């Protein structure tokens, strides 16, 4: 019984530590995207929405920045511009 509880606790801790890492990684990519798009003429809120949208469209294993990835994925870029209200 103790082994089952220990195994369950270990599994849950691994699961939650991975989720925290993914969130930190997402924040890093989104922050860089916001910096890259700061002078593009949109409000800070629109840029943030755009960057979050682009990050959500990217695969979790993507190694390119959002700013590089968007150039190779114009449909996703257009969809996120529209969703964020970028004009």
Backbone bond lengths (Angstrom), bond angles and torsions (degrees), N, CA, C in turn:
res aa  C-N    CA-C-N  psi(-1)  N-CA   C-N-CA  omega(-1)  CA-C   N-CA-C  phi
1 X - - - 1.448 - - 1.526 111.03 -
2 X 1.348 115.73 -44.54 1.459 119.43 179.90 1.521 111.18 -62.97
3 X 1.334 116.62 -34.42 1.458 120.83 179.08 1.529 110.39 -64.89
4 X 1.325 117.61 -41.66 1.464 121.30 178.58 1.523 111.39 -63.48
5 X 1.314 117.09 -42.06 1.466 120.91 179.14 1.519 110.09 -66.10
6 X 1.326 117.12 -42.69 1.465 120.90 179.10 1.523 110.99 -63.73
7 X 1.319 116.71 -43.35 1.461 120.94 179.37 1.525 110.70 -63.82
8 X 1.316 116.97 -41.25 1.463 121.09 178.42 1.522 111.02 -63.84
9 X 1.320 117.02 -43.80 1.469 121.00 178.53 1.523 111.12 -62.57
10 X 1.325 116.76 -42.11 1.461 120.83 178.77 1.525 110.63 -63.20
11 X 1.311 116.60 -45.06 1.457 121.11 179.36 1.526 111.45 -61.47
12 X 1.314 117.46 -44.83 1.465 121.21 179.65 1.525 111.54 -64.94
13 X 1.322 117.54 -39.88 1.465 119.50 179.82 1.522 110.83 -66.15
14 X 1.328 117.14 -37.56 1.465 120.22 177.40 1.522 110.56 -66.82
15 X 1.306 116.72 -40.37 1.458 121.54 179.88 1.519 111.09 -62.17
16 X 1.330 117.01 -48.49 1.460 120.53 -177.30 1.518 112.48 -72.63
17 X 1.315 119.37 -32.59 1.464 120.22 177.88 1.520 110.01 -68.52
18 X 1.325 118.44 -34.66 1.457 121.77 176.31 1.513 111.65 -66.46
19 X 1.330 117.33 -39.15 1.464 121.14 178.51 1.520 110.65 -65.59
20 X 1.316 117.46 -39.59 1.463 120.62 179.01 1.515 110.24 -65.38
21 X 1.329 117.11 -38.98 1.458 120.81 178.71 1.524 110.75 -64.45
22 X 1.333 116.68 -42.83 1.462 120.13 179.77 1.522 110.50 -62.42
23 X 1.315 117.25 -40.15 1.455 119.98 178.97 1.525 111.40 -64.01
24 X 1.317 117.47 -41.62 1.465 121.20 178.78 1.521 109.88 -65.17
25 X 1.324 117.22 -39.59 1.459 121.30 178.73 1.526 110.58 -65.70
26 X 1.337 116.39 -43.10 1.462 120.37 177.72 1.525 110.78 -60.86
27 X 1.321 116.61 -43.95 1.475 119.92 179.39 1.521 111.04 -60.97
28 X 1.324 117.20 -38.17 1.468 121.14 178.67 1.529 110.50 -62.48
29 X 1.336 117.02 -48.30 1.463 120.99 -179.68 1.530 111.43 -64.46
30 X 1.322 116.77 -42.28 1.466 120.75 -179.59 1.523 110.49 -65.61
31 X 1.314 117.77 -42.14 1.477 121.20 178.38 1.520 111.09 -61.13
32 X 1.331 116.78 -41.65 1.466 119.86 178.56 1.521 110.67 -65.84
33 X 1.315 117.59 -40.61 1.464 121.70 177.85 1.525 110.61 -61.12
34 X 1.326 116.87 -42.77 1.469 120.92 178.90 1.526 110.09 -61.31
35 X 1.324 117.41 -43.75 1.471 121.15 177.50 1.525 110.59 -62.17
36 X 1.333 116.76 -43.19 1.463 121.38 -178.44 1.525 112.42 -64.75
37 X 1.326 117.91 -28.42 1.469 121.99 -175.99 1.521 113.53 -106.36
38 X 1.312 117.28 10.86 1.464 121.67 -175.00 1.530 113.08 -58.91
39 X 1.294 118.53 -40.25 1.458 121.39 -176.08 1.515 114.62 -96.83
40 X 1.313 118.09 22.22 1.465 121.43 -175.69 1.526 113.93 -90.39
41 X 1.324 118.12 1.56 1.457 121.03 173.74 1.517 116.59 95.03
42 X 1.311 118.55 -1.66 1.467 120.83 178.34 1.524 109.59 -96.47
43 X 1.332 115.91 160.39 1.464 119.59 177.20 1.528 109.34 -69.25
44 X 1.328 115.70 161.49 1.465 120.66 179.88 1.530 110.96 -59.78
45 X 1.327 117.20 -38.34 1.468 121.09 -179.98 1.527 111.38 -64.76
46 X 1.327 116.89 -42.63 1.463 121.06 179.63 1.529 110.23 -65.04
47 X 1.322 116.84 -43.64 1.467 120.64 179.19 1.525 110.11 -61.91
48 X 1.331 117.34 -43.07 1.461 120.74 179.57 1.529 110.78 -62.41
49 X 1.330 116.91 -45.30 1.469 120.32 178.56 1.527 110.77 -61.21
50 X 1.325 116.12 -41.55 1.463 120.98 178.68 1.530 110.64 -61.27
51 X 1.322 116.47 -47.82 1.467 120.84 -177.19 1.527 111.75 -65.80
52 X 1.321 117.28 -38.99 1.466 120.63 177.22 1.527 109.59 -64.65
53 X 1.310 117.24 -43.52 1.464 121.86 178.48 1.528 110.51 -60.06
54 X 1.328 116.80 -47.53 1.463 120.34 179.97 1.522 110.63 -62.47
55 X 1.308 117.10 -42.85 1.463 120.63 179.04 1.528 110.82 -61.19
56 X 1.330 116.50 -39.51 1.462 120.49 179.51 1.526 111.93 -66.18
57 X 1.320 117.52 -30.33 1.463 121.18 -179.42 1.530 112.36 -78.31
58 X 1.321 116.52 -22.01 1.462 120.57 -177.67 1.525 111.06 -77.58
59 X 1.317 115.74 149.36 1.461 121.83 174.73 1.524 109.69 -67.31
60 X 1.316 117.13 146.77 1.469 121.54 -179.95 1.525 112.33 -60.86
61 X 1.323 117.81 -24.73 1.462 121.69 -177.99 1.524 113.06 -95.08
62 X 1.322 117.32 6.83 1.468 121.46 -179.63 1.525 109.77 -63.40
63 X 1.329 115.68 136.34 1.468 120.34 -179.54 1.522 112.41 -105.31
64 X 1.328 117.24 -14.45 1.468 119.94 179.09 1.521 110.24 -81.73
65 X 1.327 115.96 153.30 1.464 120.15 175.13 1.526 108.71 -69.25
66 X 1.317 115.81 163.82 1.460 120.44 177.55 1.522 109.82 -59.59
67 X 1.322 117.16 -41.20 1.466 121.34 -177.76 1.523 112.18 -64.20
68 X 1.314 118.16 -33.23 1.466 121.41 176.35 1.528 109.72 -78.60
69 X 1.327 116.53 -43.54 1.460 121.67 -177.34 1.524 111.76 -62.33
70 X 1.336 117.55 -36.96 1.467 120.18 -176.71 1.526 111.79 -63.77
71 X 1.324 117.70 -31.03 1.472 120.72 179.73 1.526 111.76 -67.12
72 X 1.324 116.83 -29.90 1.459 121.63 178.90 1.530 112.34 -89.68
73 X 1.324 116.83 -5.36 1.465 121.63 -176.59 1.529 110.61 -134.88
74 X 1.343 116.94 67.80 1.470 119.78 -175.17 1.528 114.10 -63.34
75 X 1.339 118.14 -29.40 1.465 119.36 178.66 1.529 110.24 -66.07
76 X 1.314 116.89 -44.59 1.470 120.88 177.81 1.523 109.78 -62.76
77 X 1.334 116.58 -41.10 1.460 120.91 179.41 1.531 110.12 -60.70
78 X 1.319 116.90 -46.04 1.467 121.09 -179.94 1.532 110.79 -63.95
79 X 1.324 116.75 -43.71 1.471 120.65 178.68 1.528 111.30 -59.41
80 X 1.329 116.48 -43.42 1.467 120.30 -178.18 1.528 111.70 -72.16
81 X 1.335 117.10 -35.90 1.469 119.58 175.31 1.526 109.68 -59.22
82 X 1.321 115.68 -45.06 1.466 121.11 -179.61 1.530 110.70 -65.18
83 X 1.322 116.96 -45.93 1.464 121.51 -178.89 1.525 111.48 -63.68
84 X 1.333 117.23 -35.93 1.466 121.18 -177.90 1.527 112.38 -81.26
85 X 1.336 117.07 -15.16 1.457 120.04 -177.71 1.517 113.17 84.91
86 X 1.320 116.81 25.19 1.466 122.04 -179.91 1.519 108.51 -74.02
87 X 1.330 115.45 127.45 1.479 119.69 -179.36 1.495 111.05 -122.15
